[in-house]
Amino acid sequence: MKASDFIAKKISNYTNHVFSGQGGSVVHILDSLSKVKKITIVPSQNEQGASLAADAYYRSSGKMGVVIATSGPGILNTLQGMACSYYDSIPGLYIAGAPVTGSIKKSKKLRQLGFQEMEVMDIVKSMTKYSVRITNPKNINYEIEKCIHIATEGRPGPTLIDLPDDIQRMEVLEKYQKKFIPKIKHIKVSNINKIENFIKQSKRPIIIIGNGVKISNTSKELFFLINKFKIPYSMTWATADLHGADKDLDVGSFGNYATRHGNFAIQNSDLLLILGSRMNGTQIGSNPNIFAPKAKKILVDIDPAELKEENGIKINYKINSDLKIFIKKFSKYVKKFKIDKDWYTSIKDWKHKYPIINDSMYNVNNSVNPYIFFDELSSACKENDIIIPDASANLVWCFQTFKAKKNQKIFTALNHSPMGYSIAASIGASLGSPNKKIVAIIGDGSVQMNIQEIENIKNLDLPIKIFIINNKGYGMVKQTIDTWLNKNYVGCDAKSGLSMPNFRKVFDSYGIKTCEINNHNELSEKIEYVMSCKKPIMCDVKIDPEARIIPKLKPGSPLHDMLPRLPLNELKLEHE
């Protein structure tokens, strides 16, 4: 059996789609994959698109995202999606074509020997869990199985195989292939009963629900405990689409660009039970010393590196554990919470007093307020729909405003957050969940990062709904410049050197239907038109160029002191 045929057969055990670029060093593996009935090859216009699609393919379907890219420029183009998967803990398998073994340099002092040769393993080291070059065809089975295991165990992430052209062409015997036998890692959860002491002293607790809850597939067990003990909770953006907990207990999201009411709750809490959340700078603000100053903090994470306090937060108690194991033990040891009744009252009052949507947002002429748009879109989306915002301001507006329905998925590459994610990602999501409606939301600046991938949407006839949030430039960058540089815009809009095309004409040239929304009066009708369309369609939403993210945290301020600023008498923490 030809080695590439064996690899193709092996890959078919883990996925139904392979996302690829084409090139001289992968023609054999792609030829073999094309002959496997269970596999559909999805060629990209640029390998970056393939990597982003593979990332979303896993997020939508739970099946392994597999990327094939040729040597040199091909695999280099995939780094964007690889980084997205690594930082968001998404498993994936990358296979990079390489020059023939004899053309691979043996000395690192030599810059290059073979055509398009590069130090692939060195380059991907910081964004893969494991990478390997196969030099012996007998190790092919072993390395594929090892890559899949490592990609999915513990904290997931991508892996990579560097596969020389001549290895692909060699003859192999399946019976002589080396097998991979994984070592089972046992994480002991000790002294969990100590948590009970923190709980007994707590009157104002909050559970922070991080991405680890989703990865460990343990939301059902967690929400049972939340509902049983009536514990207030906050869902990070990574878990905004989870369902099952009492909404009255939801304090709201927290962080630099989150909700004012959520930040008030966090800042007034006396206990934070943090489950599988990194607690990065966008969540805690730029000054860790003023984050939840009165709260004892318990952090539970499967990744021991996340327990090292590099973000500056003082953690009172750390537990290295799979959350499924932790929650099982937690329910055994913890029997009661003593929560003040006024804590529930305060949470309710903050939510009522500081809504995201206010009446002034409707007072816009000849354009659309983004908060009103996302509110309308949220209402129009149905159960089981998949919503994929892109980066920058449209991501924030979406997560601030969107009210997820049962079985909806709302995701993006939150931690790496490249512009241009959602169009390529929508392809992978659509192929991974062909019976679900896919809604991609992207800024006008972001569209042009991967606009070529709409050709794939057309070729594959994927009924993806694309909304372009068009504010004629980089709105979030302009807001940052407003804060620090007195509106000295550089490369942000037409006046400062960055212009946008007529998107309707561009999409029309690709053979994709288009429409546009110019004001609030058109919102309901046009959104319904787009959502009911059976073909791929793009809607150009004309946003006020001066629209900004509100509320927003000023750097250095405590979470509850967001812009626009409140009167000083409102900023005093209730429990100081």
Stockholm file with secondary structure:
# STOCKHOLM 1.0

chainA/1-576         MKASDFIAKKISNYTNHVFSGQGGSVVHILDSLSKVKKITIVPSQNEQGASLAADAYYRSSGKMGVVIATSGPGILNTLQGMACSYYDSIPGLYIAGAPVTGSIKKSKKLRQLGFQEMEVMDIVKSMTKYSVRITNPKNINYEIEKCIHIATEGRPGPTLIDLPDDIQRMEVLEKYQKKFIPKIKHIKVSNINKIENFIKQSKRPIIIIGNGVKISNTSKELFFLINKFKIPYSMTWATADLHGADKDLDVGSFGNYATRHGNFAIQNSDLLLILGSRMNGTQIGSNPNIFAPKAKKILVDIDPAELKEENGIKINYKINSDLKIFIKKFSKYVKKFKIDKDWYTSIKDWKHKYPIINDSMYNVNNSVNPYIFFDELSSACKENDIIIPDASANLVWCFQTFKAKKNQKIFTALNHSPMGYSIAASIGASLGSPNKKIVAIIGDGSVQMNIQEIENIKNLDLPIKIFIINNKGYGMVKQTIDTWLNKNYVGCDAKSGLSMPNFRKVFDSYGIKTCEINNHNELSEKIEYVMSCKKPIMCDVKIDPEARIIPKLKPGSPLHDMLPRLPLNELKLEHE
#=GR chainA/1-576 SS CBHHHHHHHHHTTTCSEEEECCCTTSHHHHHHHHTCTTCEEEECSSHHHHHHHHHHHHHHHCSCEEEEECTTHHHHHTHHHHHHHHHHTCCEEEEEEECCGGGSCSCTTSCCCSTTCCCHHHHHGGGCSEEEECCSGGGHHHHHHHHHHHHHSSSCCEEEEEEEHHHHHSBCCGGGCCCCCCCCCCCCCCCGGGHHHHHHHCSSEEEEECHHHHHTTCHHHHHHHHHHHTCCEEECGGGTTCCCSCGGGBCCCCSTTSCHHHHHHHHHCSEEEEESCCCCHHHHCSCGGGSSTTCEEEEEESCGGGGSCTTSCCCSEEEECCHHHHHHHHHHHCCCCCCCHHHHHHHHHHHHHSCSCCGGGGCCSSSBCHHHHHHHHHHHCCTTCEEEECSHHHHHHHHHHCCCCTTCEECCCTTTCCTTHHHHHHHHHHHHSTTSCEEEEEEHHHHTTSGGGHHHHHHHTCCCEEEEEECSBCHHHHHHHHHHSTTCCSSSBGGGTCCCCCHHHHHHHTTCEEEEECSGGGHHHHHHHHHHCSSCEEEEEEBCTTCCCSSEECTTSCTTCEESCCCHHHHSCTTC
#=GC SS_cons         CBHHHHHHHHHTTTCSEEEECCCTTSHHHHHHHHTCTTCEEEECSSHHHHHHHHHHHHHHHCSCEEEEECTTHHHHHTHHHHHHHHHHTCCEEEEEEECCGGGSCSCTTSCCCSTTCCCHHHHHGGGCSEEEECCSGGGHHHHHHHHHHHHHSSSCCEEEEEEEHHHHHSBCCGGGCCCCCCCCCCCCCCCGGGHHHHHHHCSSEEEEECHHHHHTTCHHHHHHHHHHHTCCEEECGGGTTCCCSCGGGBCCCCSTTSCHHHHHHHHHCSEEEEESCCCCHHHHCSCGGGSSTTCEEEEEESCGGGGSCTTSCCCSEEEECCHHHHHHHHHHHCCCCCCCHHHHHHHHHHHHHSCSCCGGGGCCSSSBCHHHHHHHHHHHCCTTCEEEECSHHHHHHHHHHCCCCTTCEECCCTTTCCTTHHHHHHHHHHHHSTTSCEEEEEEHHHHTTSGGGHHHHHHHTCCCEEEEEECSBCHHHHHHHHHHSTTCCSSSBGGGTCCCCCHHHHHHHTTCEEEEECSGGGHHHHHHHHHHCSSCEEEEEEBCTTCCCSSEECTTSCTTCEESCCCHHHHSCTTC
//
